[in-house]
Amino acid sequence: FTIAALAMMVMAPVMGKLLERCDIRIVMTISTSIMAASFALFSQCRTLPQFYILAVFLGIGSAGSHIIPVSMMITNWFVDRRGLAMGIVFAATGVGGMIFNPLANWIILHHGWQTAYLAFGLIIGILSIPTAVFIVRAKPADKGLLPYGGEAALARQTAGEQEGVTASAALRGSAFWLLAAIILLIAVANMGVLHHIVPYLTDIGFSSTTATALMSLHMAMLIVGKVLTGSLADRLGLLKSYLVCMAGLMVAILLLYGAQLMWVAVAFSVLFGFSIAVRTVLPPLMTAKVLGQKHFAVIYGLLNIFTTLGTAVGVPLSGFIYDWTKSYSLAFALYICLCLIAAAAGVVLMIRGRRS
């Protein structure tokens, strides 16, 4: 899955360009077919290199099947209530995890891992490919419709975001790099904490069962948090909602220092689950606001590189710090500092981004 993530990182800007130039149905149909076939073929793997080769194709399929095209569609279809729509869409990832993680475990226990991979490949193919072929449209004009919000929304979109900047112009401007830094720093902090929650909680005295239950609470709150974050973006504006989430994220990480107490551990799980929605829901909204919609797919594809880089750095960084200091305390302090820098960069981005 590390190889899949790297392949997705490389393909993200390519898929962005394809989505801009080609029919989104063709791109998503081919991508979801590759993704479904990769999962199904994992069931036939017998050597490690076979898994690695298929992981490359899994990353390619992933790049063109969800985050980039879905963000592009929501940006095009919604002007009013765009934040809420983005939150609902990305909340589906949490719902999927709650459904398919236990399902995978049940299939593996009763029928083996090969059957689980084959079943998931079939599920992805049966549910996703027809959706890509028959339902997906890049923009409402493809069906003779206006974006949600009617004439007023269309007027605002035409006057502002729809003009946008080209990808080459974005790369030359400070707004793109500020947004890239924000995405990178939040990803490092998020993954650096997320993948070490259970070992940290067991280190400080919780049983593995309790630690896992607290992790499940976090995942449940993540679903709610994505919807609430999107709604806050609509009600408060992007900057205020961003700062609310970043403040919540910093407080949540700070709570880990007192997580020996059950109520503090619960408070962390709730607040962290809500706040970390800032990683998925707000970046596409900020991209559309600051850099426009004209070349959204290409620009957001490039920005997704920094999500993958942050993930690649955050997980081993916490492990390295723990091995060096025999404690997670320094790692948590580092992530609070990174969040502070990201919050400050967000203020600069939203105030000066348009002028860049």
N, C-alpha and C positions, 0 to 999 in steps of 0.2 A: 504493500500500500504506500510505502515511501516512494517507490518507483512510479506508481500510478500518480502520486501527487506531483512529482517532478515532471512527468509527461504532461499532466494537466497544466502545469505552469508554463511549459514551453508552448503548448498549443493554444493557450488562452488568447493571446493577441491574434493568432492566425484565425481562430474561430470568430473573434470579433470582426475581423475583416470579411470573412465569409458571410457572416450574418448581415453585414451592411450591404454586400453586393448580391447575395443570392436569396432565393425564397427561403424564409425561415423554416418552412415545413420540410424542405429538402434537407437542410442542415440538421434539424432536430431529428428527423426520421432516420437519417444515416447514423447520427451520433447515438441515439437510443438503441438502434439495432446493434451497433458495435458494443455498447455497454452491456446489453442483454446477452449477446453472444459470448462476451468475455467471461461473465459470471457463469454461464452454462458450461463453457469449455474448461473452467477451473476444475470442474468435477472430473475431468479426464486427465488432469495433470498427475504425473508420477515422478517427476524430477523437479528440482528447484529452478533450473533455467526455464522450464516450461511455464512455471508460475510468473517468473520475471518478464518473459516475453508477453504473456497475456496482460500483465499489469500495465505495460506500455499502452496497449490498446484500450484497457479500462480507463486510463487517464485521458486518452484522446476522446473517447466517448463521453466521459464526464464533462470535459471542457465545453462541448457543444450541446449538452442536453439539459443543464439546469441553471447554474448561477448566472452566467452571462446572458443567455437568451431570455430567461425569466425576468431578470432585472430590466432588460431592454423592453420587454413587452409591457411590464407594469408601468415603466416610465412613459411609454407611448400611449397607453390606454387610459391612464389616470393623470389628471392635473389636480382636481379637487380630490381629497381623501387619498392621495397617492401614498402617504405614509402608512395609513391603516391597511391599504391593499398590500403594500410591501411586507408589512408585519404579518398579515394573515398568511401570505404565500410562504414566507420563510418559517413560520410556525409549523408548517406541514412537515418540515424536516424532523422536528421534535416528535410530532405525532407518529411519523414513520418509524423513528427509533423505538418508541414505546411499544409499537405493534410488532415490528419485525425482529427486534433483538430477542424477545422471548420465543417468538415463532422459530427463529433460527436455532435457538438452544434446544427447543423441543424436537425439531427435525433431526438435529445432530445426535441427540441422545437415543432416539428411537429408530433412525434410519441411516445415520452416518453423515459425515461432512460432505461427501460427494453428492448425495441426494439434496442436501441443503443448498449447495451451489447451483445445482441444476434447477431446483424449484425456484430459487430467486431469479435466475436468468429468465425462466418462463414468466414469472410474475412481472418483471420489468418489461419484457417484450409485450405481454398481453395488455398491460395497463398503459404503457407509455407510447408505443408505436402508433396505435390508432388515435391517441390524443394528438400526437404530433401531425398526423396526416389529415385528420378531419376537423379538429377544433382550433388548433393554434393559428393565429394570424399576428404578424409583426405589429400592425397598427390598426386602429379602428377604421381608417380610410379604406382598408382592404375589404371591408364589409359595408362600405357606404355609411359609416357612423362617425360621430364626433367623439373625442375623448370624454371621459366622465366629467360632467360639469357644464356641458352644452356650449353655446356660443361664447359666453364670457370666458370659459376655460380655454377655448380655442384661441380667442383673442390674446389672452395672456401668454399662451404657449407660443403663438406666432411671433409676438412682440419680444419675447425674452428667450426662454430656454431653447426653443426649436432652432434658433439661429446657430448657437453654439460655436465651437472652434474646431478646427481640424486636429487630427491626432498629432501631426508634426508641430502645429502651433502650441498645442497643449504641452508637448515635451519641452518646448522652449520657455514655457512660462513657469512662474513660481507656484501657481495654484496646484498644478499636477503633482509637483514634488512635495509640497506640503501635505497633500492628500495621501500620497504614497507613504510618507513618513508616518502619518497618523495610522494608516492601515497596518503598516509593519509593526509599530510599537504596540498597538492594541493586540495584534495577533501574538506577539511574543509574550505579553503579559497574560493573555487569556490562556494560551496553551501551556505556558510555564506553570500556571496554577492548576488548570483543569486536570491535566494528566498526572498530577501528584497529590490530589486531594485525598484519595483513599490511603496511600502509604503514609501521608502526613498524619491523618486522623488515627490510623492504627499505631503510629509511633507515639502519639500522645495519650494512648490508653483506650481508645475505642476498639470494640471488637470489629472484625472484618464485616460481619453482618450489619452492624450499625453504620459503619462507614459507607457501605454500599447503599444502605437505605437513604442516608443523607445525600449521596450522589444522585439517587433516583429523584429525591425531592428537588435537587438543583435542576435536573432535566425537565421535570414537570413545570417548574417556575420559568424555565427558558421559553417554553411554549407560550405561557401567559405574557412573559416579558416582551417577546417579539411583537405581539399584538398591541400591548400597551405602549411600547416605544414608538411604533408607527403612528398610533393615535396621538401621542404627545407631540410628535413632529408636526402633525396637522394643526394641533391646538395651540402649541407654544411657539412653533417655528423651529427650524433645524438647529440653530445655535443653542437656544435654551434647552431643548430636549437632549442635545448632545452633552451639554454640561451637566444636566441632571444625571444622565447615565454614567458619565465619567466620575462624578462625585460618588455615586452609588458603588461603582467598581472599586474605587480607592478605599472607601469605608469597608466594603466587603473583605478586601484583602487584609485590611488592618484588623478586622475581627478575628482572623485566623490566629493572631497572637494570643487570644484568650479563648480559643476554641476547646480548651479542656472542659469547659462548662457546656452542658448539652444545649442550653438555650442559646448560647453564643454560636455554637456550631449550626444550629437550626437557622438562626438569623443570618449567618454567612450564606448558607445554602439558598435561602430565599432571595437575599439581596444580590448575590452573585449571579443567580439564575436570571433575575430581572435585568441587571445592568449589562451583562455580557451580550445582550441583544444588540448593543451598539456596534458590535463587530460585523453583523450581517445586514441589519435593516437600514442603518443610516448611511454607510458609504455610497451605495448607489444613488440615494436621494441627494447626497452632497455633491456627487459627481454631476448629476443632471442640473443641479442648482448653479454650481460654480462654472462648469465647463460646457454646459448645454447638452442638447439632445441630438444635434446634427450627426455627430460621429460617436455617439454614446457607446455603442457596442465595441468599437475598436479601443477607445480610451479605457473603458472599464475592463476590457480584456487585459490591457497592459497593467492596470492597477492590481488585478488579481495575482500577478506575479509576486507582489509584495505580501499578499496574504499567505501564499505558500512558503515564501522565505521566512516569514514570522513564525509559522508553524514549525518549520525545520529547525529554527534556532531555539524557540521557547522550550520545547520538550527536553532536549538534551541539556540545555543550560541549567535548568533546575537540578537535574541529576548531577551535573558536574559540580555545582555549588554545594549540594548536599554531601557528595563524596569528599569535597575539599574541607568543609567546615563541620561535617557531621550534624548539620542542622539546615532547615529550610528558612531560617529567619532572615539571612542575608538576601536570599532569593526574593522573598516577599517584599522586603524593603526596596530592592531594585525595581520590582514591578510597580510599586506605588510611585516611584520616581518617574518611570517611563510613562505612566498614566498622566502624571502632572505635565510632563513635556507634551504629550499628545493633546491634552486639554488646551494648553496654551497655543499649540499649533492650530487647533480647531478654531479658536477665537480669531487668530490672524487670518486663517483661510476664509472664514465666512465674512469677515469685514473687508478684506482686500482682494479676495479671490476673483471677483468679477472684473476688477480693474487690471488684473494680470493677464 
